[in-house]
Amino acid sequence: MGIIETERLILRPFTHDDAERVLDIHSRIEVVRWISDPPFVLMADLDEARAWIDNWNTGDVGPASCGLAIEVRDTGVVAGTVMITKVPNTDYDERQVGWHLHPDSVGCGYATEAAIPLIDRAFAAGLDEIWCGMYPDNEPSAAVATRLRLIDRGIVPDPWYEGYSRYFTATAEEWANR
C-alpha cells in the first residue's frame, strides 16, 4: 500500500519495531472491547504482537484493503491503526473502514485525519461503497464517522454478525459530494 502522509500523521505499514506499542494497545480492555467479539481476549505478549503485525502485512493488501500504523509525525509515536478491510462473514466484496487508538491518543482528531486519505484511495481504486460498523454504544467511533460525513444508517440488525450494530456508509458519489 505504501506510505500516506497528512499534515500531522504518517500512515505506514507496521514493522516489528512497533510490537511493544501494538501490545500496549491490544492488551487494554478499553480498546479491545470495541474491536472484537466477546469473549474479549487481550493480547498477551510480544510474540502475539509480532504475529498481528505480520498478519496485516501479508493479508489482503491494496488500495481498497489495508491496515496501517497511524504514526504522529512530531513524536514518532504510533497512535493506533486505521484500516479498510473486507466486511467479514460475507461472500460479497464489500469494504469497511475502521480505526482504533491507544487511549493516550484519543481526542486528537487522528482517526478522522487518518481515515480520509484511506477512503479517498479506496474510492479512487474503484470501490463503490464504504461501510463503517460499530457496537451501538460506541459513541466515540460514531463521532468520527459523523466527522467523516459518512451517512448514519442507524442501529440495525447486523447483516454479518448476530445482534445489532450501528452503521454508517457512503457511496463514491456521496463521499465526493460531502
C-alpha positions as CSV (number, residue, x, y, z in Angstrom):
1,M,0.0,0.0,0.0
2,G,2.9,2.4,0.7
3,I,3.0,5.4,2.9
4,I,0.4,8.2,3.1
5,E,1.3,11.5,4.7
6,T,-1.1,14.0,6.2
7,E,-0.4,17.3,7.9
8,R,0.2,15.6,11.3
9,L,0.4,11.9,10.5
10,I,2.4,9.3,8.6
11,L,0.2,6.2,7.7
12,R,2.5,3.3,7.0
13,P,2.8,-0.5,7.3
14,F,3.5,-1.8,10.7
15,T,7.0,-3.1,11.5
16,H,8.2,-5.4,14.3
17,D,9.7,-2.2,15.9
18,D,6.1,-1.3,16.6
19,A,5.4,-4.6,18.6
20,E,5.7,-3.0,22.1
21,R,3.2,-0.3,21.2
22,V,0.9,-2.8,19.4
23,L,1.0,-4.9,22.6
24,D,0.2,-1.9,24.7
25,I,-2.8,-1.0,22.6
26,H,-4.2,-4.6,22.2
27,S,-3.7,-5.5,25.9
28,R,-6.2,-2.9,27.0
29,I,-9.9,-3.9,27.5
30,E,-10.9,-0.3,26.8
31,V,-9.6,-0.8,23.2
32,V,-10.3,-4.5,22.6
33,R,-14.0,-4.2,23.7
34,W,-14.7,-2.1,20.6
35,I,-12.8,-4.1,18.0
36,S,-13.5,-7.7,18.6
37,D,-16.3,-10.0,19.5
38,P,-16.9,-11.4,23.0
39,P,-15.3,-13.1,24.8
40,F,-12.7,-10.3,24.6
41,V,-9.2,-11.7,24.6
42,L,-6.4,-9.3,25.3
43,M,-3.0,-9.6,23.5
44,A,-0.7,-11.4,25.9
45,D,2.9,-10.9,24.7
46,L,5.3,-9.5,22.1
47,D,5.1,-12.7,20.0
48,E,1.3,-12.1,19.6
49,A,2.0,-8.5,18.6
50,R,4.6,-9.6,16.0
51,A,2.1,-12.1,14.6
52,W,-0.6,-9.4,14.4
53,I,1.8,-7.2,12.6
54,D,2.8,-10.0,10.2
55,N,-0.9,-10.7,9.5
56,W,-1.6,-7.1,8.5
57,N,1.5,-7.0,6.2
58,T,0.8,-10.3,4.4
59,G,-3.0,-10.3,4.2
60,D,-5.3,-8.7,1.6
61,V,-3.3,-5.5,0.9
62,G,-4.1,-2.9,-1.7
63,P,-5.8,0.5,-2.2
64,A,-9.2,-1.0,-1.0
65,S,-7.8,-3.2,1.7
66,C,-5.1,-2.4,4.3
67,G,-4.2,-1.8,7.9
68,L,-1.7,0.9,8.6
69,A,0.0,2.3,11.6
70,I,-1.0,5.9,12.5
71,E,2.3,7.5,13.4
72,V,2.3,11.0,14.8
73,R,4.8,13.0,12.7
74,D,6.1,15.2,15.5
75,T,6.7,12.4,18.0
76,G,7.1,9.2,16.1
77,V,4.6,7.6,18.4
78,V,2.2,5.1,16.9
79,A,-1.2,6.4,17.9
80,G,-3.1,3.3,16.6
81,T,-4.4,1.7,13.4
82,V,-6.5,2.8,10.5
83,M,-7.8,0.2,8.1
84,I,-10.0,-0.7,5.2
85,T,-11.0,-4.4,5.3
86,K,-13.3,-6.8,3.6
87,V,-16.6,-7.0,5.5
88,P,-16.5,-10.3,7.4
89,N,-18.8,-13.2,7.1
90,T,-19.9,-12.4,3.6
91,D,-19.2,-13.5,0.1
92,Y,-19.6,-10.0,-1.2
93,D,-16.7,-7.7,-1.9
94,E,-17.9,-5.0,0.5
95,R,-15.3,-3.0,2.4
96,Q,-15.4,-1.3,5.8
97,V,-13.3,1.5,7.3
98,G,-12.2,1.3,10.9
99,W,-9.7,2.6,13.4
100,H,-8.5,2.0,16.9
101,L,-6.2,4.2,19.0
102,H,-4.2,4.0,22.2
103,P,-6.1,5.8,25.0
104,D,-3.3,8.4,25.1
105,S,-4.0,9.3,21.5
106,V,-7.8,9.6,21.7
107,G,-9.4,13.0,21.2
108,C,-6.7,14.5,19.0
109,G,-8.5,14.0,15.7
110,Y,-6.1,11.3,14.5
111,A,-8.7,8.8,13.5
112,T,-10.6,11.3,11.3
113,E,-7.4,12.6,9.7
114,A,-6.1,9.1,9.0
115,A,-9.4,7.7,7.6
116,I,-9.9,10.5,5.0
117,P,-6.9,9.6,2.7
118,L,-7.6,5.9,3.1
119,I,-11.2,6.3,2.0
120,D,-10.0,8.6,-0.9
121,R,-7.6,5.9,-2.1
122,A,-10.2,3.2,-1.9
123,F,-12.7,5.1,-4.0
124,A,-10.0,6.2,-6.5
125,A,-9.3,2.5,-6.9
126,G,-12.9,1.8,-7.9
127,L,-14.7,1.0,-4.6
128,D,-18.4,1.7,-5.0
129,E,-19.4,2.0,-1.3
130,I,-17.7,2.0,2.1
131,W,-19.2,0.7,5.4
132,C,-18.4,1.6,8.9
133,G,-20.0,-0.6,11.5
134,M,-19.7,-0.5,15.3
135,Y,-21.3,-1.5,18.5
136,P,-24.5,0.6,19.0
137,D,-23.0,2.3,22.1
138,N,-19.6,3.2,20.6
139,E,-20.2,6.9,20.7
140,P,-16.5,7.9,20.1
141,S,-16.4,6.0,16.8
142,A,-19.9,7.3,15.8
143,A,-18.5,10.8,16.3
144,V,-15.6,10.0,14.0
145,A,-17.9,8.6,11.4
146,T,-20.0,11.7,11.7
147,R,-17.0,14.0,11.3
148,L,-16.1,12.0,8.2
149,R,-19.6,12.8,6.9
150,L,-20.5,9.2,6.4
151,I,-24.3,8.7,6.4
152,D,-25.7,7.3,9.6
153,R,-27.9,4.4,8.7
154,G,-28.9,3.8,12.4
155,I,-28.9,0.8,14.6
156,V,-30.0,-2.2,12.6
157,P,-29.9,-6.0,12.7
158,D,-26.3,-6.7,11.8
159,P,-26.1,-8.5,8.4
160,W,-22.8,-10.2,9.3
161,Y,-23.0,-10.8,13.0
162,E,-25.7,-11.7,15.4
163,G,-27.4,-8.8,17.2
164,Y,-27.5,-5.2,16.3
165,S,-24.8,-2.7,15.1
166,R,-24.8,1.0,14.2
167,Y,-23.9,1.5,10.6
168,F,-22.6,4.5,8.6
169,T,-22.0,4.3,4.8
170,A,-21.0,6.4,1.8
171,T,-21.1,5.7,-1.9
172,A,-18.3,7.1,-4.0
173,E,-20.6,9.8,-5.2
174,E,-21.7,10.7,-1.6
175,W,-18.1,10.8,-0.5
176,A,-17.1,13.1,-3.4
177,N,-20.0,15.4,-2.5
178,R,-19.6,15.5,1.2
